Amino acid sequence: MKRTLLVVLSLLFTLFAGGNAMAAAERRVALVIGNNDYQNITKLEKAVNDANSVAAELRKVGFEVQAFNNVGQKKMNQAINDFVQKVSGGGVGVFFFAGHGVQINNQNFLIPVDMDTPRDPADVADQAISVPVLQDKLADAKAKYTLLVLDACRNNPLPKKAGRSIGSSRGLAMTNSPSGQTVLFSAGANQEALDSLGNDDKNPNGLFTREFLPTISQPGVSSTEALKKTRSMVIQKAKSVGHEQQPAIYDQTDGDFYFVPGPAPAKTTAGATAAAPGGTTTVVQAVDPKAVELSFWDSIKDSKQVEDYQDYLGKYPNGQFAALATRRVAAMSKTVSRSSDSASSPAAASATPAPSATASAPTQIAMGTAPPPSPPPSSGPSIASKLEEQGKMNNLKVTDLRAVKRDNLMRIQVEVTNISSGNQQLYYRFKWLDANGFTVWDEEPWKPLLVYGNQKQIINVSSPTFKATDFRLILQSPDSTSN
């Protein structure tokens, strides 16, 4: 059964901050609300389950959780105001709402259980909780970062008046995120999100929530990776039952953050502080290397592709699972050798217990503007081939660009340098392509990046889909561009 579910996650996390050290300890607070028992509109079945499951996961990773089920408008507003106060001044927070949601005049609303049957759109605005107002409250609280995830599973529950539905028939509206906020919808514009994959699906959670839950407690996985992995799995599973559900992400942030961070901020080096030569301003949060290795292994341990185990050995030649990976490479290589008529085979090389970094490293493109004194022959692409500038940028330059294929996703790192003494505003987005140059992902929104005078900024992204094997970085800078 498809039902209306709106989940809003408001997550305040540590950003990469130009010239400012990361806070050693930040308050991590969560408000979780699940509404099933609506009094005057269709009741729901899984909203409370979804909320309770998310609350439990957030507690596991150290959040101070306030959880409420089946609450009315007054209680929701009180809980939201208390939550905003707790995360004010740079706290880390999650707001999660599971229940009915609807869009009225291109604005999204959360519906409390005691809302009267509305006579017109104005009744909804008076009785429901406005998502834009919630976003403004969080922005005014001066949080470092806010993530809102709206999971609307969404046949419009509101009645018809004069032959037309009050509110849109399906889905929630796109949102304009304030700076420092990310918004994730569990389905795209005018799409319905699924509670189940069929009559035999006994999972107590809706499709989006069941895919999102495991990512919360994975150590060393950034929120960007978590959201994109969730998106990919939801798309695949919805398509398996003939349904179109594509979670949409709207990002207005510059940095990255983790549900399970490292124990303390990483020590910065001379090349990674605001006072360092070259002006690099990225501050990196520490992540347990063993946890990252375990996450990598978990992603490939059931793979049938020998290259995945070669990638692991290239990165972790003395890792926890190196012996097992070596045996699997050898076994797979023998299988390939027996089934091939070719006289030469890569099996022998790949069966060695410690592959060389050159042979087994993940596919990587390293592009630089200034080649070394004696560059080796290379057929790799140049930086310019990966850029699309909307107008010639005079003061901002892409001075380094690296792409690595790992876990079947592209990981991109871009270094942008401001060669002028004044601050420069950059806007960027990525175009994700397949091997034939065709677009495999929806057009992304523009993301802002402020680059201080004579300094550098780093952009780190992961591709949103396994289908992406190539990309273009699209740039525009109103402060630095001439046509």
Phi and psi in degrees as a GROMACS rama.xvg file:
@    title "Ramachandran Plot"
@    xaxis  label "Phi"
@    yaxis  label "Psi"
@TYPE xy
-87.5116  135.504  LYS-2
-139.987  165.521  ARG-3
-86.64  119.247  THR-4
-133.769  129.256  LEU-5
-122.469  118.691  LEU-6
-112.497  125.359  VAL-7
-117.37  115.839  VAL-8
-103.417  121.296  LEU-9
-113.23  106.411  SER-10
-118.605  119.426  LEU-11
-104.244  112.792  LEU-12
-126.39  167.879  PHE-13
-73.3214  128.806  THR-14
-99.4252  162.296  LEU-15
-68.0047  121.574  PHE-16
-118.973  129.871  ALA-17
-69.5352  113.353  GLY-18
76.8596  -0.820794  GLY-19
-115.552  134.889  ASN-20
-72.4194  151.067  ALA-21
-74.4179  140.235  MET-22
-63.5378  136.72  ALA-23
-70.9638  -34.7874  ALA-24
-143.611  123.907  ALA-25
-122.385  147.668  GLU-26
-72.6472  130.415  ARG-27
-114.196  110.458  ARG-28
-125.48  142.618  VAL-29
-133.452  138.69  ALA-30
-116.221  121.559  LEU-31
-123.716  124.413  VAL-32
-128.251  131.09  ILE-33
-127.372  125.425  GLY-34
-119.188  113.987  ASN-35
-107.19  -45.0697  ASN-36
-88.7944  71.255  ASP-37
-72.7319  139.006  TYR-38
-85.7626  -30.0085  GLN-39
-127.421  -2.57553  ASN-40
-130.948  178.273  ILE-41
-55.6883  130.184  THR-42
-73.2178  158.235  LYS-43
-112.102  165.873  LEU-44
-112.03  -34.9949  GLU-45
-117.317  0.389906  LYS-46
-62.435  -44.0171  ALA-47
-66.4055  -40.47  VAL-48
-59.0149  -45.5458  ASN-49
-60.0905  -46.0776  ASP-50
-64.6059  -45.2918  ALA-51
-64.1518  -36.9192  ASN-52
-66.2961  -43.1276  SER-53
-66.1826  -40.7718  VAL-54
-59.0868  -42.9596  ALA-55
-63.1709  -42.3726  ALA-56
-65.9046  -39.8165  GLU-57
-66.654  -36.0074  LEU-58
-62.0578  -39.8084  ARG-59
-60.7967  -33.0792  LYS-60
-99.0891  16.6944  VAL-61
98.481  11.4383  GLY-62
-83.5263  143.654  PHE-63
-83.1777  106.882  GLU-64
-104.841  129.504  VAL-65
-109.094  117.827  GLN-66
-119.635  136.956  ALA-67
-137.504  142.006  PHE-68
-120.99  138.815  ASN-69
54.3196  64.1914  ASN-70
-112.185  152.628  VAL-71
-90.1666  -176.858  GLY-72
-61.1814  -46.4952  GLN-73
-62.0945  -46.2304  LYS-74
-66.6223  -38.4014  LYS-75
-61.7706  -45.1007  MET-76
-64.4711  -40.3424  ASN-77
-63.3303  -44.9646  GLN-78
-63.7963  -41.5281  ALA-79
-63.5614  -44.369  ILE-80
-64.4204  -39.6877  ASN-81
-63.6936  -41.1489  ASP-82
-63.4834  -46.183  PHE-83
-59.297  -39.9608  VAL-84
-64.611  -39.3317  GLN-85
-67.1645  -32.737  LYS-86
-96.0365  2.07812  VAL-87
-64.3221  151.404  SER-88
75.5535  29.3629  GLY-89
97.4205  15.3738  GLY-90
-70.4999  168.737  GLY-91
-107.099  125.381  VAL-92
-145.254  156.711  GLY-93
-127.709  128.609  VAL-94
-114.692  122.289  PHE-95
-125.793  121.762  PHE-96
-123.839  125.47  PHE-97
-116.218  122.767  ALA-98
166.384  -162.403  GLY-99
-74.4662  143.948  HIS-100
-142.112  153.806  GLY-101
-152.664  154.022  VAL-102
-107.693  134.415  GLN-103
-126.336  121.569  ILE-104
50.6027  45.4909  ASN-105
68.6945  17.504  ASN-106
-118.5  144.442  GLN-107
-97.5717  141.601  ASN-108
-131.796  141.917  PHE-109
-94.6019  135.925  LEU-110
-106.158  120.958  ILE-111
-76.3511  164.273  PRO-112
-70.6386  -21.3632  VAL-113
-98.5728  14.827  ASP-114
-66.3883  129.746  MET-115
-69.0864  157.476  ASP-116
-60.2023  117.783  THR-117
-74.7185  145.182  PRO-118
-91.9744  -26.1757  ARG-119
-157.367  172.572  ASP-120
-56.8764  -32.4779  PRO-121
-62.2962  -32.9081  ALA-122
-62.3774  -38.3953  ASP-123
-64.46  -47.0981  VAL-124
-61.1332  -33.1037  ALA-125
-75.2236  -32.3265  ASP-126
-104.295  -17.2999  GLN-127
-100.326  176.788  ALA-128
-102.196  120.067  ILE-129
-77.0944  126.36  SER-130
-66.2632  -44.1773  VAL-131
-58.4958  -37.6323  PRO-132
-65.1625  -40.7569  VAL-133
-59.8299  -44.597  LEU-134
-60.5815  -41.8669  GLN-135
-64.6324  -39.0216  ASP-136
-61.7389  -43.4939  LYS-137
-67.4167  -38.0038  LEU-138
-65.0366  -42.1284  ALA-139
-66.4348  -22.6569  ASP-140
-73.7267  -6.60961  ALA-141
63.4674  40.265  LYS-142
-74.1056  151.486  ALA-143
-67.6552  -36.8068  LYS-144
-155.035  141.568  TYR-145
-133.365  128.897  THR-146
-115.956  123.13  LEU-147
-113.617  125.961  LEU-148
-117.696  117.473  VAL-149
-107.974  108.507  LEU-150
-106.799  95.3208  ASP-151
-109.75  115.202  ALA-152
-106.104  65.395  CYS-153
-139.447  70.3597  ARG-154
-78.8599  131.866  ASN-155
-60.3033  119.967  ASN-156
-82.881  -6.93596  PRO-157
-84.7911  153.363  LEU-158
-73.7605  165.248  PRO-159
-91.4537  147.441  LYS-160
-133.712  122.962  LYS-161
56.4751  41.249  ALA-162
82.254  1.97621  GLY-163
-128.576  146.825  ARG-164
-72.4952  145.875  SER-165
-79.0077  116.239  ILE-166
88.0268  170.483  GLY-167
-69.4037  154.125  SER-168
-71.3566  -33.2025  SER-169
-144.373  147.753  ARG-170
78.2595  172.179  GLY-171
-111.998  162.09  LEU-172
-80.3486  157.529  ALA-173
-60.9822  156.718  MET-174
-123.625  152.132  THR-175
-101.146  108.465  ASN-176
-80.125  131.921  SER-177
-61.2428  158.413  PRO-178
-57.2268  136.773  SER-179
87.2333  10.3377  GLY-180
-124.331  146.61  GLN-181
-119.281  137.299  THR-182
-120.877  129.163  VAL-183
-120.554  121.901  LEU-184
-97.6194  139.967  PHE-185
-73.0431  -13.1374  SER-186
-146.92  156.955  ALA-187
-73.3935  176.308  GLY-188
-55.8873  130.129  ALA-189
62.3136  25.4997  ASN-190
-109.027  152.528  GLN-191
-97.9616  136.282  GLU-192
-93.6152  147.996  ALA-193
-93.9237  141.687  LEU-194
-85.8146  -32.6331  ASP-195
-145.673  165.838  SER-196
-102.056  13.2297  LEU-197
146.797  176.819  GLY-198
-64.2476  -25.4103  ASN-199
-90.2476  -0.0747669  ASP-200
-81.5742  109.593  ASP-201
-101.99  9.13108  LYS-202
-60.9515  131.658  ASN-203
-72.6034  -10.7713  PRO-204
-110.151  155.262  ASN-205
-66.8521  165.046  GLY-206
-57.9207  -49.4842  LEU-207
-63.0103  -47.6648  PHE-208
-63.4151  -40.7945  THR-209
-65.627  -29.5959  ARG-210
-82.3496  -28.7082  GLU-211
-77.443  -35.587  PHE-212
-53.9069  -48.6717  LEU-213
-62.6452  -25.2007  PRO-214
-74.1926  -21.049  THR-215
-64.7865  -39.6407  ILE-216
-99.391  8.4242  SER-217
-79.4472  115.795  GLN-218
-69.5608  142.381  PRO-219
76.9471  5.89952  GLY-220
-101.206  119.942  VAL-221
-69.5469  159.645  SER-222
-62.0466  -35.4718  SER-223
-61.2872  -46.5094  THR-224
-63.5376  -41.4908  GLU-225
-61.1472  -46.3564  ALA-226
-66.5073  -39.4923  LEU-227
-72.1587  -36.0502  LYS-228
-64.7394  -41.454  LYS-229
-60.0396  -46.6929  THR-230
-57.2864  -46.3476  ARG-231
-61.8063  -44.2781  SER-232
-67.2867  -39.4037  MET-233
-63.0183  -43.7025  VAL-234
-59.7894  -47.2284  ILE-235
-63.1014  -46.0476  GLN-236
-71.8893  -35.0468  LYS-237
-65.2627  -41.4871  ALA-238
-64.3977  -29.1652  LYS-239
-64.5473  -19.6605  SER-240
-113.962  19.8103  VAL-241
74.9794  26.7828  GLY-242
-117.557  146.809  HIS-243
-103.315  111.704  GLU-244
-142.057  109.626  GLN-245
-123.85  95.3289  GLN-246
-52.0945  139.29  PRO-247
-114.696  136.39  ALA-248
-116.228  129.8  ILE-249
-121.903  115.252  TYR-250
-118.92  125.937  ASP-251
-123.989  40.4362  GLN-252
-122.589  162.516  THR-253
-107.274  -27.2469  ASP-254
-106.691  -168.234  GLY-255
-131.819  161.094  ASP-256
-153.093  169.75  PHE-257
-131.04  140.606  TYR-258
-66.5584  -37.9429  PHE-259
-117.734  92.0791  VAL-260
-79.8346  172.401  PRO-261
-69.0068  168.534  GLY-262
-66.9206  -24.2174  PRO-263
-157.984  158.887  ALA-264
-59.9336  142.954  PRO-265
-68.8134  147.24  ALA-266
-70.1263  132.985  LYS-267
-84.6742  153.547  THR-268
-107.475  178.579  THR-269
-61.8895  -24.9442  ALA-270
-92.294  3.95632  GLY-271
-129.497  21.1745  ALA-272
-123.691  161.246  THR-273
-63.6685  -30.1518  ALA-274
-87.6706  -0.408402  ALA-275
-75.9219  155.733  ALA-276
-59.1132  135.747  PRO-277
92.2558  -15.5668  GLY-278
73.6649  21.2131  GLY-279
-65.6642  133.044  THR-280
-116.422  8.56743  THR-281
-73.3314  133.129  THR-282
-116.664  126.947  VAL-283
-106.59  137.842  VAL-284
-87.3134  138.192  GLN-285
-71.1233  140.621  ALA-286
-132.163  138.65  VAL-287
-61.7268  117.262  ASP-288
-59.7475  -35.4395  PRO-289
-65.5785  -35.663  LYS-290
-67.3333  -37.9515  ALA-291
-64.9448  -42.5564  VAL-292
-62.2029  -43.3912  GLU-293
-62.0648  -40.5985  LEU-294
-62.8895  -40.9108  SER-295
-61.7128  -47.947  PHE-296
-62.0876  -42.386  TRP-297
-58.4933  -31.5933  ASP-298
-75.8721  -18.5315  SER-299
-120.134  -5.14269  ILE-300
-62.115  -22.5721  LYS-301
-104.941  10.7599  ASP-302
-69.7612  149.049  SER-303
-103.831  7.48487  LYS-304
-102.009  121.268  GLN-305
-62.064  -30.1198  VAL-306
-62.8223  -30.9899  GLU-307
-63.3951  -41.8588  ASP-308
-73.4991  -31.3942  TYR-309
-65.8653  -38.3171  GLN-310
-60.7916  -43.6806  ASP-311
-61.2257  -47.154  TYR-312
-64.8427  -33.0812  LEU-313
-65.6208  -36.7918  GLY-314
-86.0674  -34.4369  LYS-315
-128.922  68.4218  TYR-316
-61.9562  -24.3304  PRO-317
-117.507  28.6961  ASN-318
-72.9507  176.103  GLY-319
-61.9794  -28.894  GLN-320
-115.951  19.5591  PHE-321
-61.0538  -43.7702  ALA-322
-63.0874  -43.8454  ALA-323
-65.0594  -42.2509  LEU-324
-62.7343  -39.2867  ALA-325
-62.9962  -43.1477  THR-326
-64.0571  -38.5173  ARG-327
-68.8945  -37.5293  ARG-328
-60.916  -45.0378  VAL-329
-63.2807  -44.7566  ALA-330
-64.7696  -43.6056  ALA-331
-67.81  -36.0283  MET-332
-67.0833  -37.797  SER-333
-63.8631  -39.7839  LYS-334
-62.0878  -43.688  THR-335
-62.4414  -41.5674  VAL-336
-62.9238  -42.167  SER-337
-67.6196  -31.7344  ARG-338
-92.1356  -0.913255  SER-339
-105.165  139.666  SER-340
-89.4416  -5.266  ASP-341
-72.4808  144.833  SER-342
-72.0324  -33.32  ALA-343
-108.172  145.979  SER-344
-146.274  145.214  SER-345
-75.5375  2.81076  PRO-346
-62.8431  -44.8528  ALA-347
-60.6799  -42.3351  ALA-348
-67.1953  -37.609  ALA-349
-80.2359  -10.5028  SER-350
-86.0926  -7.46855  ALA-351
-68.1707  146.581  THR-352
-70.0302  -21.5772  PRO-353
-132.982  82.6673  ALA-354
-60.2611  148.969  PRO-355
-71.2034  157.568  SER-356
-61.893  -33.08  ALA-357
-68.5391  -39.4996  THR-358
-77.9456  -33.7093  ALA-359
-114.721  -1.6082  SER-360
-67.522  153.065  ALA-361
-59.0098  149.913  PRO-362
-54.6911  125.332  THR-363
-139.398  138.09  GLN-364
-112.601  117.696  ILE-365
-114.096  116.9  ALA-366
-122.298  130.123  MET-367
-136.721  153.477  GLY-368
-79.6127  -28.5858  THR-369
-115.705  107.412  ALA-370
-70.2253  155.605  PRO-371
-65.5299  166.698  PRO-372
-56.8266  -37.8246  PRO-373
-127.843  75.3997  SER-374
-69.7078  138.743  PRO-375
-71.5404  156.961  PRO-376
-59.2936  136.989  PRO-377
-149.752  139.697  SER-378
-106.627  11.416  SER-379
-67.9618  159.735  GLY-380
-72.7402  157.547  PRO-381
-89.8021  166.798  SER-382
-59.799  -43.6273  ILE-383
-58.8781  -32.5645  ALA-384
-70.046  -15.7606  SER-385
-101.934  -0.808844  LYS-386
-109.681  145.411  LEU-387
-128.937  104.652  GLU-388
-93.914  128.481  GLU-389
-92.6346  84.4545  GLN-390
98.0656  147.423  GLY-391
-74.4789  121.197  LYS-392
-86.3842  127.162  MET-393
-91.6618  -37.0155  ASN-394
-108.638  -18.3272  ASN-395
-107.653  131.14  LEU-396
-130.724  139.746  LYS-397
-84.3741  108.256  VAL-398
-98.4013  -11.6949  THR-399
-158.335  144.013  ASP-400
-149.561  125.108  LEU-401
-130.492  140.198  ARG-402
-130.798  127.609  ALA-403
-125.28  134.797  VAL-404
-97.4084  113.649  LYS-405
-144.801  142.073  ARG-406
55.124  32.0138  ASP-407
67.1477  13.4425  ASN-408
-122.783  148.863  LEU-409
-83.4458  133.071  MET-410
-113.135  119.001  ARG-411
-113.002  134.626  ILE-412
-126.553  126.507  GLN-413
-123.976  132.259  VAL-414
-107.374  122.133  GLU-415
-112.954  128.264  VAL-416
-115.252  133.933  THR-417
-96.9676  112.303  ASN-418
-89.7167  0.639396  ILE-419
-101.469  169.5  SER-420
-85.445  -14.5487  SER-421
-97.425  157.058  GLY-422
-67.1761  144.05  ASN-423
-128.782  133.372  GLN-424
-93.854  128.691  GLN-425
-118.367  143.264  LEU-426
-120.567  136.904  TYR-427
-144.62  159.169  TYR-428
-158.669  161.565  ARG-429
-108.724  144.288  PHE-430
-110.241  121.247  LYS-431
-99.288  128.76  TRP-432
-126.789  159.11  LEU-433
-93.9779  -174.185  ASP-434
-65.0771  -21.5039  ALA-435
-94.2286  3.77821  ASN-436
86.588  9.27904  GLY-437
-89.15  144.297  PHE-438
-69.0782  133.441  THR-439
-118.803  9.15549  VAL-440
-147.484  154.572  TRP-441
-63.648  154.507  ASP-442
-62.2367  130.355  GLU-443
-82.0247  155.064  GLU-444
-73.5746  158.91  PRO-445
-69.4978  140.664  TRP-446
-116.196  136.959  LYS-447
-87.1119  149.731  PRO-448
-147.223  119.835  LEU-449
-95.2097  124.619  LEU-450
-113.641  117.857  VAL-451
-71.9933  158.351  TYR-452
-56.038  130.845  GLY-453
57.1116  31.9946  ASN-454
-130.189  179.243  GLN-455
-125.036  154.715  LYS-456
-132.957  149.971  GLN-457
-111.229  133.165  ILE-458
-108.594  124.632  ILE-459
-120.055  124.457  ASN-460
-140.501  159.812  VAL-461
-120.964  145.946  SER-462
-64.9893  146.149  SER-463
-82.0613  -5.45105  PRO-464
-150.306  149.867  THR-465
-66.793  -20.5581  PHE-466
-71.2585  -19.4443  LYS-467
-75.699  119.021  ALA-468
-118.304  -4.07114  THR-469
-150.009  171.1  ASP-470
-158.742  164.381  PHE-471
-133.565  137.762  ARG-472
-99.0773  117.805  LEU-473
-100.371  128.571  ILE-474
-128.179  143.839  LEU-475
-149.557  145.102  GLN-476
-141.152  101.253  SER-477
-61.8705  -25.298  PRO-478
-81.3793  -16.9219  ASP-479
-128.603  6.48247  SER-480
-109.682  140.072  THR-481
-126.218  141.794  SER-482
